[in-house]
Amino acid sequence: MTTRRTFLTSATTIGAGLAIGAPHAVADPGEITGQPTADLPPAIRALRPMTAGVVPISVAERQGRIERATRLMRERGIDALMLTGGTSMVYFTGIAWGISERLLAAFLPVRGRPFLVTPKFEEERAMEQVALGPMQGGADVYAWEEHEDPYALVAQALQARGLATATIACEETVRFQFSHGISRLAAVTVVDGTPVTAGCRMVKDAHEIALMRHASAVTLTAYEAAWKSLREGMTQDEFAGLVSAAHARLGYTGGAGVQVGKYSALPHGSATPQVIREGNILLIDGGCKVEGYSSDISRTFVLGTPTQKMKDLFELEHRAQTAALRAARPGLPCEVVDAAARKVIVDAGYGPDYRYFSHRVGHGMGMDGHEWPYLVRGNTLPLAPGMVFSDEPGIYLPGEFGIRLEDDMVITESGAELFTPQSESLERPF
């Protein structure tokens, strides 16, 4: 039987060979591509699920996160954290909820029981999720009918906890209409909750890192199978469908954006329909999630034989990505990593500054594909073990082509490590 200990050990040592399960069912690969599974290319049809041995985030782990948030709130003079639908609500409470005009919010106070404010007609559905998370048996529920003011219930709940003059921290993705509704309460002050949420989420523990490492392995496996299935005359959408189908064969929902030829010089691509021809460069960028944790990988390759200019730019890009990896270590400011990769590219004549490398070198990763902190000039926050980032310099020649290599990188006690092997060349990307 796989225990959490053996799962984490194997995740760290095996990496791409680890098999971890998906959080929910995925679509049939044939449904994704619009063709029967039997008609999928052999490389994709040969894939098998990488879904054994999963250990989801436990109730005890989420409870520990709430305790950490409570400590941070006390340090900052915050009385309660407000969460609405999004990854932070899932991170702390396990409640996955969409956003609408109706307020459903979880409040984590520094003293007293957590509480949930919910539309009355959604109460039973919400409580199904509460019962599976750290608020089970320890939270109060305040349900409002359609004609009632939900913020009056918030005030009632705060009053019951001796927090009538509370300072409420709103998680950063809370809609303005909800934070504004809270701010209308007498004697309540609304502040930014990012120091609490990011303070908890920026540094990942071993379990989170294992899930992200595996998500990267799944995506790289899917990419390779799609690459082996690439044929001239495919559209960008047809190739993207193969990437999604490959993820589905592996047991996950995932995919990638695909940009062809001159459109690869646009870092996030173009909506222009594109057909893949011999000699075209392709830049793909995407990922999947494993138990809510993200991968984000880019690969660049050519159908057929690349030009010498393409090869030279790939080698430069590879050196820049390696420079960022080698520069990253605990205690150094985030901006140092961006500077290391940018120096390689600019010194080779592809400058100045953002002219050809037009974006930061990386972003933080976790439950969101982009989250704190960011590897960008001006960010002096020190790197710390357990932070996870994308390492993705890019070189983009307008009207010609672009090359980006992106792997996900964890800060270790002594440096940094990529979750996946670097791409070797345009001809051998995997």
N, C-alpha and C positions, 0 to 999 in steps of 0.2 A: 504493500500500500504506500502511495506517495504521501509523505507528510510535508508540512510547510518547510521544515528544515531541509529535507532532501530536495524539494522543489527549488528553494533559493540557491542551494549549492550547485545543482545541475544547471540552473539558469546562468549562474556566474561562469561556470567552467565550460559549458558546452556551447552557449550562445546560439548560433544558427541551428544547431542540431536539436535544441530543446523543443518539446511539443507542449504547448499551453492552450487551454481551451478558450472558446469564444463565449462572450457573455450572453448571447442570444442567437437564435436561428438566423441564417443568412439566406439570401435568395438562391435559387437554383442557377448554376452558371449558364445554362441554356436560356433562362429567362433574361439574363443580363445581356447576352449577345444577340438574342432574337433567333437563335438556332438551337436545335436539339443538342443535348450534351454529347451525344455520340458523334456529332459533326464538329466538335471543337478540335483544334489542332492537337496532334499527339502530345506535344510537350505540356500542354495544359491538361489534357485528359489524363495524363500520367500522374498528376499531382494527387497527393493524399492529405487528409486533414492533419493539421498540426495542432491538435486540440486535446491532447492527453495531459493529465497532471496539473490542471489548473487549480490555483488556490485564490479565490476571490478575496478582496479586501474584507476583513472580518468586522463584526460589530465592535469587538474590543479595540481594534485599530482605529475605528472611527471615534470611539469614546476617548481614546488617547488624543486624537486630534482636537476634540472639543476642549479637553483639559488644557492643551497647549494654547488654544485660542483664548481661553479664560485667563491664563497667566499673562498673555500679551495685552489683553484688554485692561487688566488691573494696572499693568505698568504704564499704560497710556491714559488712564482716567476715563476709560470707556465703560459704560454700564451694560450694553447689550450689542450683539451683532445681529443684523437683519440680513436674511438670505431669501432670495426668490429663485425661480427656476433657473438652473444653470449648473455648471460644473462645481462651483463652490458648495452649493446646496447638496449635491451628491457627495462631494468630498467629506463633508462633516456629518451629514445625516443619512445618506443613502437614498434620499428621496429624489427621484428623477421626475421633473415636472416641466411642462411647457409654460410659455408666457402668453398671457392674454390680458385683456383690460381688467379682469377681476383679480383682486389681490389674494394670492396664497403665499404666505411668508412664514418662515421659521425664524424664531428669535432665540438666540443663545445668550442668556443673561449671566452676569458674573455672580449673582446670587439668586437662589430660587430655581424652580424647575424651568426647563425650556418650555416654550409654548409655540403652538401653531395657530395661525389665523387663516381660516379657509372658508370659501363659499359653502353654505350649508349643503347644497345639493352635491358637492364634491367631497363631503366629509368622509363618507365610507371608503371611497376610492383612495383618498389621501391616507386614511388610517391603515389601509392595507400595507402601504409602504412604511409608515411609521413603525408598525409592528415588527418589521424586519430589520430595523436599524437601532442606533444607540438611544433614540428617544422612546423606545418601547417601554411602556409602564412607568415612564418618568417624565412625561410631558403633559401639559394641559392643552386642551383644544378649545378654541373660541371660534364658533361658526356663525356666519352672518347670512341672513336672508337677502334676497336680491334688492330689496328696498332699503336696507340698513347701511349704516356707515361703518365699514370695517375698521377705520382708524379709531373709532370710539372704543372698539374692543381691544385694540392695541393699548390705548390709554388705560383701560380697565385692568389689563394684564400687568402693565408696568406698575400701576398703583398697588396691586396685590403683592408685588414683590418689593415694595418700598422704593420704587424707582420713578416716582412721579416727576422728578426733575432730571430725568435721565439724559445721558449723552449716548445717542444711538449711532453706531457705525454701520453704514450701508455698504454692502459688498459692491464692487465697482460696476457690475453689470445691472444692478437694480435700475429699473426704468425711472425716469424723472417723475412720472406721475405718482409712483409709489413713494419715492423719497420725499417728494413735495407734500404728499398726503400726511406723512409722518411729521414733517417739519411744521405743519399747521397745529399740531398739538401744543397746548400751553405748557411752557417750561421744559420742552424737549429740544435738545440741540442735536442736529444731524451732522455727522462728520464722515470723512472718507474711511472705509473699512479696509482699504488695501494693505496698510501696515499689519493688520491681523491676518487677512487671508493669504497674502503673499508671504508674510512672516512664517506661516505654517507650511505653505505649499512649495516655496522656492527650493527647499532642500528635500530631496527624495530619500526615503529609507530603502533598505535592501529589497523589500517586496516590490515597491514601486519600480525600482530600477530593473528588477528581473522581468516585470511585465513589459516595460518599454524595450528592453533588450530583445525580448521575444517578438514584439510588434515589428521591430526593425528587421528581424530575421524573416518573418512572414512576408513583409513587403519586398525584400530583396529576392526571395524565392519566387514570388509572383512576377516581379519584373523580368527575371531571367527566363521564365517560361514564356512570357509574352514576347520577349526579344527573339527567342528561338522560333517563334511563330510569325515573325514579321515578313511580309511579302510586298513587293512592288504593287502599286495600285490601291493599297489600302488607304482609307481616309484616316484622319486623326481620330475621329470618333470610333471607327472600327478597331483601331489599335487600343484606344482607351477601354473599349469593351472587353478586349482580351485581358487587359490588366485587371479589370474588375472580376472577370470570370475566373482568373487564376486565384485571386484572393478568396473567391467563393469556394473553389475546390479545396483550398487550404482551411476553410471553415470560418472565414471572417468576411466582414463587409469592408471593402477598401477599393482604392482606385488611384488614378493619376490623371493630371492634365498632360496633354501631349501637344508639343509645338514643333513644326517642321520647317526646315530650311531657314529663310530669312526671319520667320516669325520666332525662331528660338532666340533672336537678339532682343526680344521683349521679355524681361524677367518673369512676368506672369502671363505672357502669351497674348494671343489674339483670338477673337471669336470668328475670324475669317476662316471659311472652310478650306481645308488643306488636304492634298493628296500626296502620298509618299512615293517618291521616285528614286531610282538608282542614283547614288551619290548624295542624297539628302542627309543632312544631320537632323537628329531627333533629340529633343530635350524633354524628359518626362519628370514630373514632380508630383508626389502624392504620398499616400500611406494608408494605415488602418488603425484600429484601436483594439487592444486586448484588455478586457475588463476595465474599459474606460480610459486606458493609457495609450498615448499616441506614438506613432512613428511618422517620420517626415524625411523622405529620401528622394534625391534627384540623381538621375543618370543621363549621360549624353553619349550617343553612339551614332554610327553612320550605316545606312543601308548600302552595302558594297564597299568601295575603297575610298577612304578619306583623302583629301588633298594634304600636301605637306603643311600648308598654313593651318589647317585644322589640327594636324598632329602637334605642331609646335605650340598652338594655343592650349591644347589639352595638357601638354607637359607643364606649361606655365601654371595652368589652373591647378594641377596636381601638386605642384610645389607650394602654391599659395595655401591650399587646404592643409597640407602638411605643416606649414609654418604656423598656422593658427593652432593646430593640435599641439605642437611643441611649445608654443608660448603659454598655453593655458595651464595654470597651476594655482593651488590655494594661496590666498593672500594677495594676489595681484589684482589690480582693477580690471573690470570687464573690458574696458576700452583697449587694453593691451593686446587682446586677441584679434580684434579688428585691425589694429595698427600693423600687426605682424603680417597678416595676409595681404593687406593693402600695399605694404612696402614692396613685397615681391612683385606685384602686378605693376605698380607705378614705376619701379626701378627698371622693369623690362620695356618701358616706353608706352605703357597703356595707362596714361594719366593725362593731366594731373587729377588727383583727388577722386571724385565720383564719375569721371568722364566715361570710362568703360566698365568700371566696377561700381555700379550705380546704387548699391544698397549696402546695408550693414552686413557683417560677416555671419551673424547668427542671432537666433532668438531662443529664449528659454522654452522648455517643453515640459509637458506633464499630461494632465487630463485635457488641457487645451493644446492644440498644435502650436499656438503662439501664446506664451505667457512669460511672466517675469523670471529672471531679469533679461536684459538684452545686451548683446555684444556689439556695442556701438560707441563711437567717439563721444566722449563727454560723460560716459557712465563710469563713475569711479567706485561703484560698489565692489568690494572685494569678492573674488571667487571663493567658493567654499565646497568641500567634499560633499557629493550628493547632488549638486546642481547639474541639470541636464540641458544641453543646448544643441541646436543644429550647428554644423560647421559647413558653411555653404558660400564660399566666395564665388563670384561669377565674372566672366569676361564677355562683353556683349558688343559686337561690331554692327552698328546700324546698317540695315539693308543687306547684310551678308549672313551672319550666323552668330549664335552665342553658345557658350559652354559653361555649365555649372555642374559641380560635383557636390553632393550633399549627403553627409552621414550624420548620425546622431551621436553626441559626445557627452560623456559623464566626467565630471571633475572627481579625481581620486585623491587619496591622501598625499600623493607625491607629484601629481601631474594631471593628465587627462587620457581618456581611452575612448576610441570609437566603438560603437556597438557592432559595426559591420566592416568588413574589409574594404579598403579604398578600391575604387575602380582602377583597373590596370591600364587600359588604353581604349581608344575609340573602337578598335576592332575586337577587343576582349574586355567588355565592360563588366563582366561578372566572373 
